Amino acid sequence: MINCNNSYKRIFKRFDEDRDGKLSPSELCHFLETIGELQLPMEEARELMDPNGDGLLGLEEFVGWMEREVKLGDEERKIKELREAFRMYTMEGSECITPKSLKRMLSTLGESTSLEDCCVMIGEFDVNKDGVPSFDEFKLMML
């Protein structure tokens, strides 16, 4: 397994063009452009990445930012996958799982289940007890 910290150090060194151990605003800008993240104004990006406010980004700050970004990316990927799974359990155009849509999906998966059993299953994770779990309720159940 690759040590992420070493990978981040190599990336940092690659963009630390003057080799002073800090990324200047222009070096940071070059890094963000390279990875396609220059969607924020430069000042906002620096504030997000530079917690000590010295205008330069040290290795520790850079590694901390990279680790937060990777974690955020993993969370976004999980949410996207959950949304895709949720859509499989809903009827087209619906924003919730109904007993009928759950029965249909379970049937597709090869399970024969009654509508009554589907109501019971839904009741187990229907937090607001409206009889039709939303994506947020589905997400709580899955995570």
C-alpha positions as CSV (number, residue, x, y, z in Angstrom):
1,M,0.0,0.0,0.0
2,I,1.3,3.4,-0.9
3,N,1.9,5.8,2.0
4,C,-0.3,8.8,1.3
5,N,1.8,11.1,3.4
6,N,4.8,10.3,1.2
7,S,2.7,10.9,-1.9
8,Y,1.6,14.2,-0.6
9,K,5.2,15.2,0.2
10,R,6.2,14.4,-3.3
11,I,3.3,16.5,-4.7
12,F,4.2,19.3,-2.3
13,K,7.9,19.3,-3.4
14,R,6.8,19.3,-7.1
15,F,4.9,22.5,-6.7
16,D,7.4,24.2,-4.2
17,E,9.3,25.7,-7.2
18,D,11.6,27.8,-5.1
19,R,12.3,25.0,-2.6
20,D,11.7,27.1,0.4
21,G,9.4,24.5,2.1
22,K,6.3,26.7,1.6
23,L,3.8,27.1,-1.2
24,S,3.5,30.8,-2.2
25,P,0.2,32.2,-3.6
26,S,1.5,31.7,-7.1
27,E,2.7,28.1,-6.4
28,L,-0.6,27.3,-4.8
29,C,-2.4,28.8,-7.8
30,H,-0.3,26.6,-10.1
31,F,-1.1,23.5,-8.0
32,L,-4.9,24.3,-7.9
33,E,-5.0,24.9,-11.7
34,T,-3.1,21.6,-12.3
35,I,-5.6,19.6,-10.3
36,G,-8.6,21.4,-11.7
37,E,-9.6,22.9,-8.4
38,L,-9.3,26.6,-9.1
39,Q,-13.1,27.1,-8.9
40,L,-12.7,29.3,-5.8
41,P,-11.3,32.8,-5.9
42,M,-7.6,32.5,-4.9
43,E,-8.1,34.3,-1.6
44,E,-10.8,31.9,-0.5
45,A,-8.7,28.9,-1.5
46,R,-5.7,30.3,0.5
47,E,-8.0,30.9,3.5
48,L,-9.3,27.3,3.4
49,M,-5.8,25.8,3.1
50,D,-3.8,28.2,5.3
51,P,-5.1,28.0,8.8
52,N,-2.2,30.0,10.4
53,G,-2.9,32.9,7.9
54,D,0.8,33.6,7.0
55,G,-0.1,33.6,3.3
56,L,2.1,30.6,2.7
57,L,1.2,26.9,2.8
58,G,3.6,24.7,4.7
59,L,3.9,20.9,4.3
60,E,1.8,20.1,7.3
61,E,-1.0,22.5,6.2
62,F,-0.8,21.0,2.7
63,V,-1.0,17.4,3.9
64,G,-3.9,18.3,6.3
65,W,-5.8,19.9,3.4
66,M,-5.1,16.9,1.1
67,E,-6.3,14.4,3.7
68,R,-9.5,16.5,4.2
69,E,-10.1,16.6,0.5
70,V,-9.6,12.8,0.1
71,K,-12.0,12.2,3.0
72,L,-14.5,14.6,1.5
73,G,-14.2,12.9,-1.9
74,D,-14.8,9.5,-0.3
75,E,-17.9,10.8,1.5
76,E,-19.2,12.4,-1.7
77,R,-18.6,9.1,-3.6
78,K,-20.5,7.2,-0.8
79,I,-23.5,9.6,-1.0
80,K,-23.5,9.3,-4.8
81,E,-23.6,5.5,-4.6
82,L,-26.3,5.6,-2.0
83,R,-28.4,7.9,-4.2
84,E,-28.0,5.4,-7.1
85,A,-29.1,2.5,-4.8
86,F,-32.0,4.6,-3.4
87,R,-33.3,5.2,-7.0
88,M,-33.4,1.5,-7.6
89,Y,-35.9,1.2,-4.7
90,T,-38.1,4.0,-5.7
91,M,-40.7,4.3,-8.5
92,E,-39.9,6.5,-11.4
93,G,-40.3,10.1,-10.4
94,S,-40.8,9.3,-6.7
95,E,-38.6,10.7,-4.0
96,C,-39.4,7.9,-1.5
97,I,-39.6,4.2,-1.1
98,T,-43.1,2.9,-1.1
99,P,-44.1,-0.6,-0.1
100,K,-45.0,-1.3,-3.7
101,S,-41.6,-0.1,-5.0
102,L,-39.8,-2.1,-2.3
103,K,-41.7,-5.2,-3.3
104,R,-40.9,-4.6,-7.0
105,M,-37.2,-4.3,-6.2
106,L,-37.0,-7.3,-3.9
107,S,-38.8,-9.3,-6.6
108,T,-36.2,-8.1,-9.1
109,L,-33.6,-9.5,-6.7
110,G,-35.3,-12.8,-6.6
111,E,-37.1,-12.4,-3.2
112,S,-40.8,-13.0,-3.0
113,T,-42.2,-10.7,-0.4
114,S,-45.8,-9.7,0.4
115,L,-46.8,-6.0,0.5
116,E,-47.5,-6.4,4.2
117,D,-43.9,-7.6,4.8
118,C,-42.6,-4.7,2.8
119,C,-44.7,-2.3,5.1
120,V,-43.0,-4.0,8.1
121,M,-39.5,-3.6,6.6
122,I,-40.2,0.0,5.8
123,G,-41.4,0.7,9.3
124,E,-38.1,-0.4,10.7
125,F,-36.2,2.5,9.1
126,D,-39.0,5.1,8.5
127,V,-37.8,7.6,11.0
128,N,-40.7,10.1,10.7
129,K,-43.2,7.3,10.4
130,D,-44.9,8.6,7.3
131,G,-44.8,5.2,5.7
132,V,-42.4,6.1,2.9
133,P,-38.7,6.4,3.6
134,S,-36.9,9.4,2.0
135,F,-33.3,9.4,0.9
136,D,-32.2,10.8,4.2
137,E,-33.9,7.9,6.1
138,F,-32.4,5.4,3.6
139,K,-28.9,7.0,4.1
140,L,-29.2,6.6,7.9
141,M,-30.1,3.0,7.5
142,M,-27.3,2.3,5.1
143,L,-24.5,4.1,7.0
